Amino acid sequence: MAFSISGQQNHVLKRKMRQTQTQIIVQNQHFPSKQKNTKIQDRNAAVLRTQHLNSISPIACTSGISAGFRSLASVTNSARLSLHKDPIFVLSSILLLSTFGLVLERRTTIGKALSAPLATMAAALIVANLGLIPFSSQTYTFINKFIVPLAVPLLLFDSDLKRVINDTGSLLLAFLLGAISTIIGTIVAYSIIPLKTLAGDNGRKVASALAARHIGGAINFVAVSDTLNVTPTYVSAAIAADNLVTALYFAFLFYISKPETSERNKEDDNNNQTHSNDHADESDISNQQDSKITMTSIAFSLTATSCLLSMGKVLTNIFLPPGTSALPSVSLVTVAAATLYPNFFSKIRLTGTSMGILFMQMFFAASGAAGSIQLVLKSAPSLFLFSCIQICVHFITLMTLGKLVFRLRETELYLASNANVGGPTTAAAMAQAKNWTKLVLPALLVGILGYATATPIAIGLGQLLSKIS
């Protein structure tokens, strides 16, 4: 038994020894030296480490960078949303955009071509769609509810109707014909292009607002848009399209009116007495324009416009249905006050105009910020065509009635059309540029008459358009 166990152990030991010898032989064949074996092992380990790094490190780096960007984006978005809820930040943005438009218009050729309202609205539209300012804010509501109503009386401080009637002469008739021509142009344009691309009843409302724009000016467009509750996006699109059309139209008026300059100057030279009286009027205007904006004039302007706004709202609540905008009544009250007390309002006219323009710029900035670029681009083509047809019919009708029926001079018809489509400032600027010195003051006055009358006319026209559609 002992011999048997010992034999088995010897057999096992011999087998292990043969296995060990075989392993050594194999190792000696593949790795002749220990040093060489170590080097190869090190080299293989290095290769493995390199492969590991090449396969894993880019993923790890990319994952880390992505996580960093996500963290940064989260913090940035949180800060942006926090600013969007801050009324002071939104108000600062609106004032910056308003000032940007004014400065661009006064200091650059591009700005003059675009106009301050369009420059401001375009900038606000882009900034809002980039997410830098919100699409909706309490600040926008505040501007539409309080700032715009204050702007209306401020821009009408010089609307003395007695002075308009006495000092405008035959230009007043030309202007009235221009207003009628705009009404006809609006009806024709709306019959051809009913603005179906504008959701709901916005087509009729925008058509009415553009009619107000082409009888009076931008302030009337705003008043009618507010009264009829036009969607802010369509306000932005309408102003953008219409400003492009009016810019082209003004260029056309300037071009065709060139031959009239010398003829008009000769006529002025042959009428010395009238010319002297006109110089007296111009001197009076010049003295008014020299009045400075002071703390007192600002205080009087804000007080007067607040009181006029309150009176207009009281009359609206008494005589008109609930929910009706007070701006038409405010306009009528302001015109009546300026006609009854011209001396007082002439002293604060410059201050009122300056503040009114700034307030209107704030409205344009808020309207642009509330707009969608996609909707604006979708709506602008039809609005552009509508405005083109409207102004073309206006011009053809005005020239036909003015020249063939009432025998008015072409110079007065061109200037009246400018006052209709652009307002008092563009009309007076055209008269000054053409050296029509007799017509500078009348052009300014008939433009102011447009401010005073365009809003109620356009609102009444809106009722007629509802029957056409």
Beta strands, then each sheet from edge to edge (+ up, - down):
end
